Each structure stands twice: as C-alpha cells, then as structure tokens.
Amino acid sequence: MPILSLLCCLRNTHNDHDDSSNGATTISAKTAAKKASAKPEPYSEQHARELFKTYEDPDSPGEIGPEGFEKLCTDMEISLEGALPLVLAWQMHATEMAKFKESEWMQGTGELRASNLHTLALALHDLEDLLLLDKPPVQPSGSVPKKKGATTSGAAEPYNRNKYYEYAADKNKAFRLLYNFCFALAKPPTSRNIDMDTASAFWSVLVAPKYPIMKDILEFINEKGSYKGVTKDLWSMMLDFCKTMQPDLSNYSTDEAWPSMLDDFVAWKKPAGAAQEGNVNVEDDN
C-alpha cells in the first residue's frame, strides 16, 4: 500500500466539510504557497502560526488534519507517494499520521526557523538528499573558502541547519532516528505492533531506495500474504538485515538470530541446497 493510500484512508474517515469551506481553504493555501515561493521571508513565529491556520481543520481547532496535511504537501510540491511526508512528520514531532497539533507545528518550525513553505520545503529536501539519496552533505556557509574579492552577502543559512549538521556527522544514526520515529508514528495507541500493509508502505519509501534487497522482501511478503503484523523487534531488525546482507544472501548464516519472517524470506529467495553449501564452505574454511 503506497503512502498516498494510507493518507487517503485517513482522509476518508475524516468529517467532510461543505464545498465553500474547502474552496476557501484551497484558495488561501495556493495564495500562501505562491507568496512564500516568490519571496522567502526570515523566520517569524507569527508567520509560522498564520501558516498553520491556513491548513488548520475548521472542525478541529488547533490541529491540521489529513486534508490540510495533503494540501500542505501539495503546496510545497512534495509527493505523497514518497518519503518526504514522513520526513515532514519527523521534523514536526508529529504523534499521529497525517496530523499536526499546533504545539508540534510551532516547535518544529521554530527549531528549523522556517515559517514559509519555500524554506520548509528546502529543509525537507536537504534531509531527503542527505539521508535517503545519500548525496554529499551541504557544507556550512562559513566553511567554504571565499574567492578573492568575493563579498559576504548571502552567506547566511536559509534556515537553522544545526540539526542537519548533526545528522550529517552520523548519517546512519540519523536515518535510524527517522526509521524508528516512523514505527512510533504508525503504531496505533492501543497496539504494540503495526499492520503489515502500513509497514510495507513505509519500507517501500524508506528502505527500498537505499537497500535494493528490501524490494525482494516486499515481493516475498506480498506473495505469501500470511504476515499480518510487525513488532518493534522485527521493524528494527529489518533495517539491520537490509544494511548487512549481500544481495545474493551469500553472507546469510543460520547461526544469526534473525526474526523467523526473514529466515522464511531467505528460504524463499535462496535454494536450500545453496544455503547449506554456503554454510559448509564457511566451516571448511575454518
């Protein structure tokens, strides 16, 4: 199930508003987007609060609901099919899928010093490049030697990149922070697990682009159709498995305590004879 489908499910369970209310919100959002894109402004707490009000649910004051969340992503030109909505939720300290409380929004935008759509989108794309696309990190403005005769104008950071530079110092740790956040975000308050459809949707946008073996695991899960829930332990070890395992599973060992679902995946992906031969070879080398 793609992330967009998850958001649509949430939106469809939300109370419908009358057409005039929806129309007004859409026009206001588009106007805010154009203004922000045309002329980025320095951070302002008042502007951050006004931006929140643009997407606020008229039936739930103090909250951006799924419809407002979708409009927000659309106005920032963030695809609902990818991982950026999850990165946005992470940076805003969201506690519910596709929802923001005003306090969460103000904390997140305050930390980033981003009170307009242009700046917020830039911060999210920077994190996508760093953690999901493995691009070289952005260098601090003061760390780049200036050419002779160059002026210092424009050297200021477009937003507060302090957290970004902390993430860049240890990208693996930062990605795991995002990854673990997503489990907490997806887990229903009354459950210890998340359902397999939700986990698969998150894995498809978070892990599969970085570790291609995840695509094979998702194919296996879809084909079997018998796995219904994901524990926190399975969620954590799935990332470890994808990070450490060779694409041909040549370094898989039955001595390692992988969750049974991953053992089942190996048996499905790798012929039993080949797996046994690999273990024998390792023992012979010793």
C-alpha positions as CSV (number, residue, x, y, z in Angstrom):
1,M,0.0,0.0,0.0
2,P,1.6,3.3,-1.0
3,I,1.8,6.2,1.4
4,L,-0.7,8.1,-0.6
5,S,-3.3,5.3,0.0
6,L,-2.7,5.5,3.8
7,L,-3.3,9.2,3.7
8,C,-6.4,8.8,1.6
9,C,-7.8,6.2,4.1
10,L,-7.2,8.7,6.9
11,R,-8.8,11.5,4.9
12,N,-11.9,9.4,4.1
13,T,-12.6,8.7,7.8
14,H,-12.5,12.5,8.5
15,N,-15.6,14.6,8.6
16,D,-16.5,16.1,5.3
17,H,-16.7,19.9,5.1
18,D,-19.0,21.9,2.9
19,D,-17.8,23.0,-0.6
20,S,-17.5,26.6,0.3
21,S,-15.2,25.9,3.2
22,N,-13.0,23.6,1.1
23,G,-12.8,26.1,-1.7
24,A,-11.8,28.9,0.7
25,T,-9.1,26.8,2.2
26,T,-7.7,25.8,-1.2
27,I,-7.5,29.3,-2.5
28,S,-5.9,30.5,0.7
29,A,-3.3,27.7,0.6
30,K,-2.4,28.4,-3.0
31,T,-2.1,32.1,-2.3
32,A,0.2,31.3,0.7
33,A,2.3,29.0,-1.4
34,K,2.8,31.5,-4.2
35,K,3.7,34.2,-1.8
36,A,6.2,32.1,0.0
37,S,7.8,30.8,-3.2
38,A,8.1,34.2,-4.7
39,K,9.6,35.9,-1.8
40,P,11.1,33.8,1.0
41,E,10.9,35.6,4.4
42,P,13.0,35.4,7.5
43,Y,11.6,33.2,10.3
44,S,8.7,34.8,12.2
45,E,6.7,33.0,14.9
46,Q,3.7,35.0,13.9
47,H,4.1,33.9,10.2
48,A,4.5,30.2,11.4
49,R,1.3,30.4,13.3
50,E,-0.5,32.1,10.4
51,L,0.8,29.3,8.1
52,F,-0.6,26.7,10.5
53,K,-4.0,28.5,10.4
54,T,-4.0,28.2,6.6
55,Y,-4.2,24.4,6.8
56,E,-6.0,24.1,10.1
57,D,-9.0,21.8,10.3
58,P,-12.1,24.1,10.7
59,D,-13.8,21.4,12.7
60,S,-10.8,20.7,14.9
61,P,-9.2,24.0,16.0
62,G,-5.6,23.6,16.9
63,E,-5.0,20.7,14.5
64,I,-4.0,20.2,10.9
65,G,-5.9,17.1,9.8
66,P,-5.4,14.7,6.9
67,E,-7.0,17.1,4.3
68,G,-4.9,20.0,5.5
69,F,-1.8,17.8,5.6
70,E,-2.4,16.7,1.9
71,K,-2.9,20.4,0.9
72,L,0.3,21.4,2.7
73,C,2.3,18.7,0.9
74,T,0.8,19.6,-2.4
75,D,1.5,23.3,-2.0
76,M,5.1,22.5,-1.1
77,E,5.2,20.3,-4.2
78,I,6.0,17.3,-2.0
79,S,4.9,14.0,-3.5
80,L,2.6,11.9,-1.2
81,E,4.0,8.8,-2.9
82,G,7.4,9.2,-1.4
83,A,9.2,9.5,2.0
84,L,9.1,13.3,2.3
85,P,5.7,13.4,4.1
86,L,7.3,11.1,6.7
87,V,10.4,13.4,7.0
88,L,8.0,16.3,7.5
89,A,6.2,14.5,10.2
90,W,9.5,13.7,11.8
91,Q,10.7,17.2,11.9
92,M,7.4,18.5,13.2
93,H,7.4,15.9,16.1
94,A,4.0,14.5,14.9
95,T,2.4,12.0,17.1
96,E,-0.3,10.9,14.6
97,M,-0.2,10.0,10.9
98,A,-1.0,13.0,8.6
99,K,-1.9,15.3,11.6
100,F,-0.2,18.1,13.4
101,K,-1.1,19.7,16.6
102,E,-0.4,23.4,16.8
103,S,2.2,22.9,19.5
104,E,4.0,20.3,17.4
105,W,4.0,22.7,14.4
106,M,5.3,25.6,16.4
107,Q,8.1,23.5,17.9
108,G,9.1,22.0,14.6
109,T,9.1,25.3,12.6
110,G,10.7,27.1,15.5
111,E,13.6,24.6,15.6
112,L,14.1,24.9,11.8
113,R,13.5,28.7,11.8
114,A,11.2,28.1,8.9
115,S,7.9,30.0,8.7
116,N,7.1,29.8,5.0
117,L,6.6,27.0,2.6
118,H,9.6,27.7,0.5
119,T,12.0,27.4,3.4
120,L,10.3,24.4,4.9
121,A,10.4,22.6,1.6
122,L,14.1,23.4,1.3
123,A,14.8,21.9,4.7
124,L,12.9,18.7,3.9
125,H,14.7,18.3,0.5
126,D,18.0,18.8,2.2
127,L,17.2,15.9,4.6
128,E,16.0,13.7,1.7
129,D,19.2,14.3,-0.2
130,L,21.3,13.5,2.9
131,L,19.5,10.5,4.4
132,L,17.6,8.9,1.6
133,L,19.5,9.7,-1.5
134,D,23.0,9.6,0.1
135,K,24.1,12.8,-1.5
136,P,27.1,14.7,-0.1
137,P,26.1,17.0,2.8
138,V,25.6,20.7,2.5
139,Q,28.6,22.5,3.8
140,P,28.2,25.3,6.4
141,S,28.4,28.7,4.8
142,G,31.5,29.7,6.7
143,S,33.4,26.5,5.8
144,V,33.7,27.3,2.2
145,P,36.8,29.4,1.3
146,K,35.8,32.6,-0.3
147,K,37.3,33.6,-3.6
148,K,39.4,36.7,-3.7
149,G,37.3,39.7,-3.9
150,A,34.0,37.9,-3.1
151,T,31.5,39.6,-0.9
152,T,30.0,38.1,2.3
153,S,26.4,38.9,1.3
154,G,24.1,35.9,1.1
155,A,26.3,33.8,3.3
156,A,23.6,33.3,6.0
157,E,21.9,29.9,6.2
158,P,18.4,29.9,4.7
159,Y,17.1,28.1,7.9
160,N,18.6,26.7,11.1
161,R,20.7,23.8,9.9
162,N,22.1,22.8,13.3
163,K,20.2,19.5,13.4
164,Y,21.0,18.9,9.8
165,Y,24.8,19.1,10.5
166,E,24.3,16.8,13.5
167,Y,22.6,14.3,11.2
168,A,25.4,14.7,8.6
169,A,28.0,13.9,11.2
170,D,26.5,10.4,11.6
171,K,24.1,9.6,8.7
172,N,23.4,6.1,9.8
173,K,22.4,7.1,13.3
174,A,20.2,9.9,11.8
175,F,18.5,7.5,9.4
176,R,17.7,5.1,12.2
177,L,16.2,8.0,14.2
178,L,13.9,8.7,11.3
179,Y,13.2,5.0,10.8
180,N,12.3,4.4,14.5
181,F,10.2,7.5,14.5
182,C,8.1,6.1,11.7
183,F,7.3,3.0,13.7
184,A,6.0,5.1,16.6
185,L,4.1,7.3,14.1
186,A,2.4,4.3,12.5
187,K,1.6,2.3,15.7
188,P,-1.9,2.7,17.0
189,P,-2.0,3.9,20.6
190,T,-3.7,0.7,21.8
191,S,-1.4,-1.7,20.0
192,R,2.2,-2.8,20.3
193,N,2.5,-3.6,16.6
194,I,1.8,-2.0,13.2
195,D,-0.1,-3.8,10.5
196,M,1.9,-5.3,7.6
197,D,0.3,-3.1,4.9
198,T,1.4,0.0,6.7
199,A,4.9,-1.4,7.4
200,S,5.3,-2.4,3.8
201,A,4.3,1.1,2.6
202,F,6.9,2.6,4.9
203,W,9.6,0.1,3.9
204,S,8.9,0.8,0.2
205,V,9.7,4.5,0.5
206,L,12.3,4.5,3.4
207,V,14.4,1.3,3.0
208,A,13.9,0.1,-0.6
209,P,15.5,3.1,-2.3
210,K,18.7,2.7,-0.1
211,Y,18.8,-1.1,0.1
212,P,17.5,-2.9,-3.0
213,I,17.1,-6.2,-1.1
214,M,14.1,-4.7,0.5
215,K,12.3,-4.9,-2.8
216,D,12.7,-8.7,-2.8
217,I,11.5,-8.9,0.8
218,L,8.4,-6.9,-0.2
219,E,7.8,-9.2,-3.1
220,F,8.0,-12.2,-0.7
221,I,5.6,-10.6,1.8
222,N,3.1,-9.8,-0.9
223,E,3.3,-13.3,-2.4
224,K,2.9,-15.1,0.9
225,G,0.2,-12.8,2.2
226,S,0.2,-14.5,5.6
227,Y,2.1,-11.9,7.6
228,K,-0.3,-9.6,9.3
229,G,1.7,-7.6,11.9
230,V,5.1,-6.1,12.6
231,T,6.6,-6.0,16.1
232,K,9.1,-3.4,17.1
233,D,11.8,-6.0,17.1
234,L,11.0,-7.1,13.5
235,W,10.9,-3.5,12.5
236,S,14.4,-2.8,14.0
237,M,16.0,-6.0,12.7
238,M,14.6,-5.5,9.2
239,L,16.8,-2.4,8.8
240,D,19.8,-4.3,10.2
241,F,19.2,-7.2,7.8
242,C,19.0,-4.9,4.8
243,K,22.1,-3.0,5.8
244,T,24.3,-6.1,6.3
245,M,23.0,-8.7,3.9
246,Q,24.6,-9.1,0.4
247,P,22.1,-9.0,-2.5
248,D,22.7,-12.7,-3.2
249,L,22.4,-13.6,0.6
250,S,25.9,-15.1,0.4
251,N,26.7,-13.8,3.9
252,Y,23.5,-15.2,5.5
253,S,24.0,-17.6,8.4
254,T,21.5,-19.7,10.2
255,D,23.6,-19.1,13.4
256,E,22.3,-15.5,13.5
257,A,19.1,-14.8,15.3
258,W,17.1,-13.2,12.6
259,P,13.3,-13.0,13.0
260,S,11.5,-16.0,11.6
261,M,10.0,-14.0,8.7
262,L,13.5,-13.1,7.5
263,D,14.5,-16.8,7.7
264,D,11.5,-17.6,5.7
265,F,12.4,-15.0,3.2
266,V,15.9,-16.5,2.8
267,A,14.4,-20.0,2.3
268,W,12.1,-18.5,-0.4
269,K,14.8,-16.5,-2.1
270,K,17.8,-18.8,-1.9
271,P,17.6,-22.6,-2.7
272,A,18.0,-24.8,0.4
273,G,20.9,-26.6,-1.2
274,A,22.8,-23.4,-1.9
275,A,22.3,-22.2,1.6
276,Q,23.6,-25.4,3.1
277,E,26.6,-25.3,0.7
278,G,27.4,-21.8,1.8
279,N,27.4,-22.9,5.4
280,V,29.6,-25.9,4.7
281,N,32.1,-23.7,2.8
282,V,32.4,-21.4,5.7
283,E,33.0,-24.3,8.1
284,D,35.6,-25.8,5.7
285,D,37.5,-22.5,5.5
286,N,37.8,-22.6,9.3
